Amino acid sequence: MSTPTISAPRSKVGKSNFELNSWLFMRGSGLLLVVLVFGHLFVNLMVGKGIQAIDFAFVAGKWANPFWQVWDLAMLWLAMLHGTNGLRTIINDYATKANTAFTLKTLLYFASAATIVLGTLVIFTFDPCIDPNSTLDVCTNR
Amino acid sequence: MWSWVAHRITGVSIFFFLFAHVIDTAMVRVSPETYNIAVETYKNPIVGVMEIGLVAAVLFHALNGIRIVLVDFWSNGPRYQRQMTYGAGVIFLVLFVPFVIRHLTNVFGH
């Protein structure tokens, strides 16, 4: 009896590792998001007066500090990409018609890109003194 | 199996909320008044109670996600996956109960 021959793996040349990379990204971004989102919820909802304290001045106070700008920016990008990739997987699983899957994913990518751009612009162009009559400290002391 | 289903449901729910949350925060670029009106919605008692559901979804998704990472990357992960499910349940309660008390106090006690 001859040893069964195992055919060599079919060529991987030019094949992308996208699915492996996105699988890894979900785990890496997920762990970072646990820290970012728990910190966000703790500072905004648990400390002080919690949700009652949140208003324009609260946001101005937070974003006066680059630490919170970077925190929120990282949270925005990671959460959007994590969620987009998650929904992409779900569409692949449940939308059996190729056209339906394509349409849904196109919509998803446009909505995600628009939201990431919007959120990024908001963080970077935020102006605490957008109201010329503002009584906030940063606006009256200059 | 059920944690897998719940992971998907909570994930999609949080993701859809995220779109709304980026848009309400974007109101800071319109005017302080517009932002304050938008954020006032979150202080409404009915929405305030819905936020408890949102935080429950975030906590479940985060803790179950950590369990998935441990099953995938820790050599003993698959063997202890059931114990880790119970562990996640305990941590969930430890974090969730204080949050509910604190949040309800803030929403209704002003």
Interface residues (C-beta under 8 A of the other chain):
Chain A: R27 G30 L31 L33 V34 V37 F38 L41 L45 M46 K49 G50 I51 Q52 I54 D55 F56 A57 V59 L76 A79 M80 G83 T84 G86 L87 I90 A111 T115 L118 G119 L121 V122 T125 F126 D127 I130 D131 S134
Chain B: R8 G11 V12 I14 F15 L18 F19 V22 I23 T25 A26 V28 R29 S31 P32 Y35 N36 V39 Y42 K43 G48 E51 V55 V58 A62 G65 I66 I68 V69 D72 F73 P98 F99 R102 H103 T105 N106 V107 H110
